[in-house]
Structures are given as C-alpha cells and as structure tokens.
C-alpha cells in the first residue's frame, strides 16, 4: 500500500494503485475538519447551503467515517454499464443510498479489498436493506476496463449487484473531480506495467438528499462499513 508522506502527496510504486487525492480532501480525512473542498471557484460542491450534518468524524481515531458539513452533489456522469447500456448516474441512483468508488480492475490491492469489504458488510444487512443499497464502481482505466471486463471482475472482487461503469476518460476524470477525487490518465511504465493514479475514497450519498455526505478512506474495514451502512441507508449520520 502506498504511503502518503504529506496530505495529497503521491508516493510512486510501479505497477500498484497510487493514491491521488485533492489536497483539501486529504486534510479533511486526516484531521476531521470539513469545509468546501478546494477545487477552484467553478468546481465547489453545490448544494452546500443544505448541509446534511455538522462536522463529525476524524477527531476520534476509532471512527472510519468523516461526515461532511458541506456535502457533494452527485457527479453528472452518463457512462456505460456492464451490459453495454447507457447509465445516467444521477437518474439511476436518485433517492437511493449509494456508495461511489473510482478504481480499476488491474489494481493489485486497494481496489479489490475495498469492493470485498463493502460486499461482506452488505451481506450482513437485512435483505430489504441489501436491495436498497447501490454500490457504483467507476473505472479509472477505461481503455482496459471494458463493460465485459467489469462484468467479469466485479462479482469476484465484490458482489454481482454492484454497478460497474466505463466510458470516456475525460468524462470520468471530470466526474471524480466533482466529488474531490483526483485521477490521472493511466501511465505505462518501462517494465510494461500500467499504473492508474486515483484517490481511494468511498463517498456515501444520502437517499433523502442525494448529497455525498460521508467519506471513507482506504483503511475502512468490513466492521466499519457493517456498523455504518444501516444508518447510511436511512440517510442518517454514521
């Protein structure tokens, strides 16, 4: 797992998933103080006037979740799902508790672990709640992660109910930026390996407001998700 020596810094290890987080988000996760993420004047999270929660999380090292006092608006992404069909993220997940994660199928560590942790936690929920929860995996490596590739990988890494999305890289990158997650184009190393640089955060969106109000880092465990998901599904603070 890559080390971050300073908030937002990237430590390079060829062939591995590399964290790339907009610095203000990294600081939020580190110290538990939330504010509008520094994306530039034109990219500030909208809907910030109707905060879902007060600042919470991060000050207690036992808490995995950081609840944002200025939540993100769901990205305006229209991509392609594992069946090769158009998928409008906002429309398809409207009014549903939703977890969104950006990663890639060739990731050797954090991406499959994150999907596995969420899948195991999801299975601990009552069946009715399992049916409500939407988990969306958006590839950061769309050239290799086709619809067919995602359709094979997601059930093994996570759960067959998870939604996998692929499409134009620039659209994916812009969508990730809307929720404070940095992504760089996949880069081929001298040894032939391909590195996809991306933030490793999971953002939870409320079913009552469709705002992204909870942030999980890459160290969130099965137990963390299992404890928080029942409240997230109700639109409550974990």
C-alpha positions in Angstrom: 0.0 0.0 0.0 1.4 3.4 -1.0 2.5 5.8 1.7 1.5 9.4 1.8 4.2 11.5 3.5 2.2 14.7 3.3 -1.6 15.3 2.7 -2.2 14.9 -1.1 1.3 13.7 -1.8 1.8 10.7 -4.1 4.5 8.1 -3.4 5.3 6.1 -6.6 5.4 2.3 -6.7 5.4 1.0 -10.2 2.5 -1.3 -11.0 0.5 -0.5 -7.9 -2.6 1.6 -7.3 -1.4 5.1 -6.3 -3.4 7.5 -4.2 -4.1 10.8 -5.8 -6.3 12.9 -3.6 -7.1 16.6 -4.0 -5.2 18.0 -1.0 -8.1 19.6 0.9 -9.9 16.2 1.0 -6.8 14.5 2.3 -6.6 17.1 5.1 -10.3 16.5 5.9 -9.7 12.8 6.3 -6.6 13.4 8.4 -7.9 15.9 10.9 -11.7 15.5 10.7 -12.4 19.2 9.9 -14.6 19.6 6.9 -15.1 22.6 4.6 -15.7 23.2 0.9 -13.1 21.2 -0.9 -10.6 23.4 -2.8 -11.4 22.6 -6.4 -11.4 26.2 -7.6 -14.3 28.7 -7.7 -16.1 27.0 -10.6 -15.9 23.5 -9.0 -17.0 24.0 -5.5 -19.5 21.4 -4.3 -23.0 22.6 -5.0 -25.9 22.2 -2.5 -23.6 23.3 0.3 -26.3 25.5 1.7 -28.3 22.5 2.9 -25.8 20.6 5.0 -26.7 17.1 5.9 -24.6 17.0 9.0 -22.4 19.1 11.3 -18.6 18.3 11.3 -18.1 14.8 12.6 -15.6 12.0 12.4 -11.8 12.0 12.2 -11.3 13.6 15.6 -11.9 10.1 17.1 -9.3 7.8 15.6 -11.7 4.9 16.1 -14.1 6.4 13.6 -13.6 5.4 10.0 -16.1 7.9 8.6 -15.8 11.6 8.1 -19.2 13.3 7.8 -19.0 16.4 5.7 -20.8 19.6 6.7 -20.8 20.7 3.1 -21.7 17.6 1.1 -21.0 16.9 -2.5 -23.6 16.9 -5.3 -23.7 13.6 -7.1 -21.5 13.6 -10.2 -23.2 14.3 -13.5 -21.9 11.2 -15.2 -23.5 9.3 -18.1 -21.4 6.3 -18.8 -21.7 2.6 -19.9 -22.6 -0.2 -17.6 -21.5 -3.9 -17.6 -24.3 -4.7 -20.1 -23.1 -2.1 -22.5 -26.1 0.1 -21.8 -26.1 3.9 -21.1 -26.2 4.6 -17.4 -27.1 8.0 -16.0 -25.6 8.0 -12.5 -27.9 10.7 -11.1 -31.1 9.3 -12.5 -30.4 5.7 -11.8 -29.4 6.2 -8.2 -31.9 9.0 -7.4 -33.4 8.6 -3.9 -31.2 5.5 -3.2 -28.4 5.1 -0.6 -25.3 5.0 -2.9 -21.6 4.3 -2.4 -19.3 5.5 -5.2 -15.7 4.4 -5.7 -13.3 5.2 -8.5 -10.7 2.4 -9.2 -9.6 -0.1 -11.8 -9.7 -3.9 -12.2 -5.9 -4.4 -12.6 -5.3 -2.9 -9.2 -3.4 -5.4 -7.1 -4.5 -4.3 -3.6 -6.8 -1.5 -2.5 -9.5 -1.6 -5.2 -10.4 -5.3 -4.8 -10.1 -5.0 -1.0 -12.4 -2.1 -0.9 -15.0 -3.9 -3.0 -14.7 -7.0 -0.9 -15.1 -5.2 2.4 -18.2 -3.4 1.2 -19.6 -6.7 -0.2 -19.1 -8.6 3.0 -20.6 -5.8 5.0 -23.6 -5.6 2.6 -24.3 -9.3 3.2 -24.7 -8.6 6.9 -27.7 -6.3 6.2 -31.3 -7.4 6.2 -32.4 -8.4 2.7 -34.6 -5.3 2.3 -31.6 -3.1 3.0 -29.4 -5.0 0.7 -31.8 -4.4 -2.1 -31.8 -0.6 -1.4 -28.0 -0.1 -1.3 -26.4 0.9 -4.6 -22.6 0.4 -5.0 -21.1 2.0 -8.0 -17.6 1.2 -9.2 -16.3 3.7 -11.9 -13.2 2.7 -13.7 -10.2 5.0 -13.9 -8.7 2.8 -16.6 -11.4 2.7 -19.3 -9.2 1.5 -22.1 -8.7 -1.8 -20.4 -11.8 -1.9 -18.3 -14.4 -2.5 -20.9 -18.0 -3.4 -20.0 -17.2 -7.1 -20.4 -14.1 -6.8 -18.2 -16.0 -5.1 -15.4 -18.8 -7.7 -15.7 -16.2 -10.5 -15.0 -14.3 -8.7 -12.3 -17.0 -7.1 -10.1 -18.8 -10.3 -9.0 -15.5 -11.9 -8.0 -14.0 -8.8 -6.3 -17.2 -7.6 -4.8 -20.8 -8.6 -5.4 -22.9 -9.3 -8.6 -25.3 -6.5 -7.6 -22.5 -3.8 -7.8 -22.7 -1.5 -10.8 -19.6 -1.1 -13.0 -19.2 1.9 -15.2 -16.8 2.7 -18.0 -16.6 5.3 -20.7 -14.6 8.3 -21.9 -11.7 9.0 -19.5 -12.1 12.8 -19.6 -15.7 12.4 -18.5 -14.7 10.1 -15.7 -12.0 12.4 -14.6 -14.4 15.4 -14.5 -16.9 13.4 -12.6 -14.4 12.3 -10.0 -13.2 15.9 -9.6 -16.8 16.9 -8.7 -16.5 14.9 -5.5 -13.0 15.9 -4.7 -11.2 12.8 -6.1 -8.1 13.2 -8.3 -7.4 10.9 -11.2 -4.6 10.9 -13.7 -4.6 9.0 -17.1 -3.2 5.5 -16.8 0.6 5.5 -17.4 2.6 2.7 -18.9 5.9 2.1 -17.1 9.2 0.9 -18.6 8.5 -2.6 -17.4 5.3 -2.7 -19.3 3.0 -2.4 -16.3 0.3 0.2 -16.3 -0.3 2.4 -13.3 -3.6 4.2 -12.7 -3.3 7.1 -10.3 -6.5 7.7 -8.4 -7.9 8.7 -5.0 -9.0 5.8 -2.9 -12.0 7.3 -1.1 -15.5 5.9 -1.0 -18.2 8.6 -0.9 -21.7 7.7 0.5 -24.7 9.5 -0.8 -27.9 10.0 1.2 -31.2 8.6 -0.1 -33.1 11.6 1.3 -31.0 14.4 -0.3 -28.8 12.6 -2.9 -25.9 14.5 -1.4 -22.5 12.9 -0.7 -22.1 13.5 3.0 -19.8 10.6 4.2 -16.2 9.9 3.2 -14.3 6.7 3.9 -10.6 6.3 3.4 -8.8 3.2 2.1 -8.3 1.8 5.6 -12.0 1.4 6.3 -12.8 -2.2 7.3 -15.7 -4.6 6.9 -16.6 -3.8 10.5 -16.6 -0.1 9.8 -19.0 -0.5 6.8 -21.2 -3.0 8.7 -21.6 -0.6 11.6 -22.4 2.4 9.4 -24.4 1.0 6.5 -27.7 0.7 8.3 -27.6 4.4 9.2 -26.4 5.4 5.7 -29.3 3.5 4.1 -31.7 5.6 6.3 -29.9 8.8 5.4 -28.6 9.2 9.0 -25.2 10.1 10.2 -23.0 7.1 10.9 
